[in-house]
Amino acid sequence: MTLLQAATAVRERAYAPYSRFKVGAAIRTKSGAVHVGCNVENVAYPEGTCAEAGAIAAMVAAGETEIAEVWVIADSPEPVPPCGGCRQKLAEFAAQDVVVTLCTTDGKQKAMTVADLLPGVFTAAHMDRA
């Protein structure tokens, strides 16, 4: 199964009763393992959690911390980039040159690097004097 197929499949399991905007994400780690996540909304937090954050949480829960590749899919006119929080999470676990491919359900794709998504990323090196 490709990462696009994995992201597409998990997108169908998203819980989005308020926005009806389902998003799926699939991450391949340096070891080759694949972890998926989908967005989850609730009445107190109708924006919900993001698909990318879910996939990262699954990856960390499995004991891995190094992202090699990411695919994200949503039913939108243009590929949807991750939110700011997810961009920072991706930068925490992926090198700046890791490719994040953003897709629509009708076949549009846009590949970007983590550096493209989050220029000027905040890293642990910024806290060297702490």
Buried (B, 14 or more C-beta within 10 A) or exposed (E): EEBBEBBBBBBEEBEBEEEEBBBBBBBBBBEEBBBBBBBBBEEEEEEBBBBBBBBBBBBBEEEBEEBBBBBBBBEBEEBBBBEEEBBBBBBBBBEBEBBBBBBBEEEEEBEBBBBBBBEEBEEEEEEEEE
